[in-house]
Amino acid sequence: MIKIKVCIGSACHVKGSRRVVEGLQYQIAERKLKDKINLGGVFCMGRCEEGVCVTVDDKFYSVAPDKVKEFFETEVLPLVK
Ligand code: FES
């Protein structure tokens, strides 16, 4: 199970974390990966200036709301078995 966590702290929220979460939900649903990817929210990771902060199995990424699809394809999909 791959664990994706999106920061929903206030700084990341302002930078569009809700859109990142929705975008990831969409990618996961569209590719029928619900049983392989666990998506959750976390509060401030302490790296606000780099938001929207996302971790995939504890590896840190900064994901812009309009780059979710690209992020998913390059960083998440290769981990899916
Ligand atoms: S609000 Fe996201 S890292 Fe601080």
Residues whose N, C-alpha, C, O or C-beta is under 5 A from the ligand:
A	BS01	FES	C7 G9 S10 A11 C12 C44 M45 G46 R47 C48 G51 C53
